Amino acid sequence: MNHDLLSVSEVADALGVTTRTIRNYLSDGKLKGQKIGGQWKFLKSEVYRFIGQSVENPVTNFFENENHFKTGSILVINIPISSMRLVENLKNDLLNQYNNVYDGENRQFFYQAISKEQARVIIQGPIEYVASFGDWINNRLRSYS
């Protein structure tokens, strides 16, 4: 058995939702899976992507693998979670802004659900990108306070 593949019920248990919800995520394109032997299976990395957790640690990678011939920066923002509805709205706003405005070469954005009480945003890339997107995030956080 491949331990990197999860069934619908395993994903539902891990996320604390019903199997129907997982099937809805699948049909809406929010979660990607593949049919194997007539059953839906999901890569663990896809589930991590879906919940906003990176399998790799971007901060460690920045320090260990940074191209020393280019100027780069990284910003880590810890965000207290006061309500799941607010944090879901914030996550969607951040992803939309990144996808529509800030996505580009040598730019990275990570959203991680650290716990039920805390989320983390990590942005990495050229200084101008990190400063500009960081400022946008800071202003957005004020409206969620």
C-alpha positions as CSV (number, residue, x, y, z in Angstrom):
1,M,0.0,0.0,0.0
2,N,1.3,3.5,-0.9
3,H,1.4,5.6,2.3
4,D,1.5,8.8,0.2
5,L,-2.0,8.2,-1.1
6,L,-5.1,8.9,1.1
7,S,-8.7,7.7,0.6
8,V,-11.7,10.1,0.7
9,S,-12.5,9.0,4.2
10,E,-8.9,9.4,5.4
11,V,-8.8,13.0,4.0
12,A,-12.2,13.7,5.5
13,D,-11.0,12.5,8.9
14,A,-7.8,14.5,8.6
15,L,-9.6,17.7,7.8
16,G,-12.5,17.1,10.2
17,V,-15.2,17.2,7.5
18,T,-17.6,14.7,5.9
19,T,-16.8,12.5,2.9
20,R,-19.5,14.5,1.0
21,T,-17.5,17.7,1.7
22,I,-14.4,16.1,0.2
23,R,-16.4,15.0,-2.9
24,N,-17.7,18.6,-3.2
25,Y,-14.1,19.9,-3.0
26,L,-13.2,17.4,-5.7
27,S,-16.0,18.4,-8.0
28,D,-15.4,22.1,-7.5
29,G,-11.7,21.7,-8.4
30,K,-10.6,22.8,-4.9
31,L,-8.9,19.5,-4.2
32,K,-7.2,17.3,-6.8
33,G,-7.4,13.5,-6.7
34,Q,-7.1,10.6,-9.0
35,K,-9.3,7.5,-9.4
36,I,-7.4,4.3,-8.8
37,G,-9.4,1.0,-9.0
38,G,-12.6,3.0,-9.0
39,Q,-11.8,4.9,-5.8
40,W,-10.6,8.4,-5.4
41,K,-7.1,8.8,-3.9
42,F,-5.3,11.9,-2.9
43,L,-1.6,12.6,-2.6
44,K,-0.6,13.8,0.9
45,S,1.2,16.7,-0.8
46,E,-2.1,17.8,-2.5
47,V,-3.9,17.7,0.9
48,Y,-1.1,19.8,2.4
49,R,-1.4,22.3,-0.5
50,F,-5.2,22.4,0.0
51,I,-4.9,23.3,3.7
52,G,-2.1,25.7,3.1
53,Q,0.7,23.8,4.7
54,S,3.9,23.3,2.8
55,V,5.6,20.0,2.9
56,E,8.9,21.9,2.8
57,N,10.0,24.7,5.1
58,P,10.4,27.8,3.0
59,V,12.4,29.7,5.7
60,T,14.9,26.9,6.0
61,N,15.1,26.6,2.2
62,F,15.7,30.3,1.9
63,F,18.7,30.2,4.2
64,E,20.1,26.9,2.8
65,N,19.5,27.3,-0.9
66,E,19.5,31.1,-1.5
67,N,21.2,32.1,-4.8
68,H,23.9,34.3,-3.4
69,F,24.2,36.2,-6.8
70,K,20.7,37.7,-6.4
71,T,19.4,40.0,-3.8
72,G,16.4,38.3,-2.1
73,S,14.3,38.7,1.0
74,I,11.8,36.8,3.1
75,L,9.0,38.0,5.4
76,V,7.2,35.8,7.9
77,I,3.9,37.0,9.4
78,N,2.2,35.2,12.2
79,I,-1.6,35.8,12.3
80,P,-3.7,35.0,15.4
81,I,-7.0,33.4,14.4
82,S,-10.0,34.9,16.1
83,S,-12.6,33.2,13.9
84,M,-12.5,30.5,11.2
85,R,-14.8,32.6,9.0
86,L,-12.5,35.6,9.2
87,V,-9.3,33.6,8.5
88,E,-10.9,31.8,5.5
89,N,-11.9,35.2,4.1
90,L,-8.4,36.5,4.8
91,K,-6.8,33.5,3.1
92,N,-9.0,33.9,0.0
93,D,-8.1,37.7,-0.2
94,L,-4.4,36.9,0.1
95,L,-4.5,34.2,-2.5
96,N,-6.5,36.3,-4.9
97,Q,-4.2,39.3,-4.5
98,Y,-1.1,37.1,-5.0
99,N,-2.6,35.4,-8.1
100,N,-3.9,38.6,-9.7
101,V,-1.2,41.1,-8.7
102,Y,2.0,39.7,-7.1
103,D,2.6,36.4,-8.9
104,G,5.8,36.4,-10.9
105,E,9.2,35.0,-11.5
106,N,11.3,34.5,-8.3
107,R,8.3,35.3,-6.1
108,Q,6.8,32.9,-3.6
109,F,3.8,33.0,-1.3
110,F,3.0,30.4,1.4
111,Y,0.0,30.3,3.6
112,Q,0.1,27.8,6.5
113,A,-2.5,26.8,9.1
114,I,-0.2,26.4,12.1
115,S,-2.9,25.5,14.6
116,K,-6.5,26.4,15.3
117,E,-5.3,29.6,16.9
118,Q,-2.6,30.7,14.4
119,A,-1.9,31.0,10.7
120,R,1.3,32.0,9.0
121,V,2.1,33.9,5.8
122,I,5.5,33.7,4.2
123,I,6.5,35.8,1.2
124,Q,9.8,35.5,-0.5
125,G,11.5,37.1,-3.5
126,P,12.9,40.5,-4.6
127,I,12.9,43.2,-1.9
128,E,10.4,45.3,-3.8
129,Y,7.9,42.4,-4.0
130,V,8.3,41.5,-0.4
131,A,8.0,45.1,0.8
132,S,5.0,45.9,-1.4
133,F,3.0,42.7,-0.8
134,G,4.0,42.8,2.9
135,D,2.5,46.3,3.1
136,W,-0.6,45.2,1.3
137,I,-1.0,42.3,3.8
138,N,-0.4,44.6,6.8
139,N,-3.2,46.9,5.5
140,R,-5.5,44.0,4.9
141,L,-4.9,42.6,8.4
142,R,-6.0,45.9,9.9
143,S,-9.4,45.4,8.3
144,Y,-9.7,41.9,9.9
145,S,-8.9,43.1,13.4
